[in-house]
């Protein structure tokens, strides 16, 4: 045999990585903003945990953000977040067995260097994410913990969606 099994697997992996790089493949999570959006100013208001999540994503995607609104090229304003819980189903005794957890975020994006007046206006946008939660009366503490984990997961998803909306506005300015 010309190659040992370990070396042949390594060679195949190197060739596949080279082909992926050549075709422009990027990991799903990477977000790029055009130069008209970066550096960006993040106004958190009272939405601190979501703001922290967005800052973490900005850093991991190598997007500059600054603390001075006047020297930024774009502003992301987190207006408010809202958590709700409502009963989805009940058992034969009328006790809640399943809940629907909802996480809603209101935010706005303003681009200072936008050419059109519509893009300069900071119109409010909304993101709404829902998850279902099964209630176990024998494990009340575990259910409470699971609901917090679900809200944290929804917050992380909302931060990713907000960055994707930033990217969409960013590429919109590039194509025009």
C-alpha positions in Angstrom: 0.0 0.0 0.0 1.4 3.4 -1.0 0.0 5.4 1.9 -0.8 4.3 5.4 -4.4 4.8 6.4 -3.7 7.8 8.7 -1.8 9.6 6.0 -4.4 9.0 3.4 -7.2 10.3 5.6 -5.1 13.4 6.3 -4.4 13.9 2.6 -8.1 13.6 1.8 -9.0 16.1 4.6 -6.4 18.6 3.3 -7.8 18.3 -0.3 -11.4 18.7 0.9 -10.5 21.8 3.0 -8.7 23.3 0.0 -11.7 22.7 -2.2 -14.1 24.3 0.3 -11.8 27.3 0.6 -11.6 27.6 -3.2 -15.4 27.7 -3.6 -15.9 30.5 -1.1 -17.4 28.4 1.7 -18.0 30.2 5.0 -19.3 28.9 8.3 -22.9 29.6 8.9 -22.4 31.8 11.8 -20.1 34.3 10.2 -21.6 37.8 9.6 -19.9 40.5 7.6 -20.9 44.2 7.5 -19.9 46.6 4.8 -17.8 49.7 5.7 -20.9 51.9 5.8 -22.0 50.1 9.0 -18.8 49.6 10.9 -18.0 50.7 13.6 -21.5 50.3 15.1 -22.9 51.8 18.3 -25.0 49.6 20.5 -27.6 51.3 22.8 -28.8 48.7 25.2 -31.4 50.7 27.3 -32.7 48.1 29.8 -32.0 45.1 27.6 -28.6 44.2 29.2 -28.4 40.4 28.7 -29.4 40.7 25.0 -26.9 43.5 24.6 -24.2 41.4 26.1 -25.1 38.5 23.7 -24.9 40.9 20.7 -21.6 42.3 21.8 -20.2 38.8 22.1 -21.4 38.0 18.6 -19.9 41.3 17.2 -16.6 40.4 18.8 -16.6 36.8 17.5 -17.4 38.1 14.0 -14.7 40.7 14.2 -17.1 43.6 13.8 -16.1 46.9 15.4 -18.4 48.6 17.9 -17.7 51.8 19.8 -19.2 53.5 22.9 -19.5 56.9 21.2 -22.7 57.3 19.2 -21.6 60.4 17.3 -18.5 58.8 15.8 -20.3 55.6 14.7 -21.5 54.8 11.2 -24.6 53.0 12.4 -26.6 52.6 15.5 -28.4 49.6 16.9 -30.9 50.5 19.5 -32.4 47.8 21.7 -35.7 49.3 22.6 -37.3 46.6 24.8 -37.7 42.9 25.4 -40.7 41.0 26.7 -41.0 37.5 28.1 -44.4 35.9 28.2 -45.8 32.5 29.3 -49.2 31.1 28.5 -50.9 27.7 29.0 -51.0 25.5 25.9 -52.7 22.4 27.4 -54.2 21.1 30.6 -54.7 17.7 32.1 -58.0 16.1 33.1 -57.8 17.8 36.5 -57.5 21.2 34.9 -53.8 21.7 35.8 -51.4 23.2 33.3 -49.3 20.5 31.5 -47.7 22.5 28.7 -46.7 26.2 28.4 -45.8 28.4 25.4 -42.8 30.6 26.3 -42.5 33.7 24.1 -39.5 36.1 23.8 -40.1 39.4 21.9 -37.5 42.0 21.1 -38.1 45.5 19.7 -35.0 47.2 18.1 -34.1 49.8 15.5 -31.2 50.2 13.1 -30.0 53.6 11.8 -27.3 54.1 9.2 -25.6 57.5 9.3 -24.1 57.2 5.8 -27.2 56.0 4.1 -28.1 57.7 0.8 -31.8 57.4 1.0 -33.9 59.1 3.7 -35.7 55.8 4.4 -32.5 54.1 5.5 -31.5 57.0 7.7 -34.8 56.7 9.6 -34.6 54.3 12.5 -37.8 52.3 12.1 -38.6 49.9 14.8 -38.3 46.2 14.0 -39.5 43.2 16.0 -38.4 39.7 16.5 -40.6 37.1 18.2 -39.4 33.6 19.2 -41.5 30.9 20.9 -40.8 27.5 22.5 -43.0 25.0 24.2 -42.3 23.7 27.7 -43.8 20.6 29.3 -44.7 20.9 32.9 -44.0 18.1 35.3 -45.6 18.6 38.7 -43.1 16.2 40.3 -40.1 18.3 39.1 -41.2 21.9 39.6 -37.6 23.1 40.2 -36.3 21.4 37.1 -39.1 22.9 35.0 -38.2 26.4 36.3 -34.6 25.8 35.4 -35.6 24.5 31.9 -37.6 27.6 31.3 -34.6 29.8 32.1 -32.5 27.7 29.7 -35.1 28.1 27.0 -35.3 31.9 27.5 -31.5 32.1 27.3 -31.6 30.0 24.1 -34.3 32.3 22.6 -32.2 35.4 23.6 -29.2 33.9 21.8 -31.3 33.2 18.7 -32.7 36.8 18.8 -29.2 38.2 18.9 -28.2 36.1 15.8 -31.3 37.3 14.0 -30.6 40.9 14.8 -27.1 40.5 13.4 -28.5 39.0 10.2 -30.8 42.0 9.9 -27.8 44.2 10.3 -26.1 42.3 7.6 -29.1 42.5 5.3 -29.2 46.3 5.7 -25.4 46.4 5.2 -25.5 44.5 1.9 -28.5 46.6 0.8 -26.3 49.7 0.9 -23.5 48.0 -1.0 -25.7 46.8 -3.9 -27.3 50.2 -4.5 
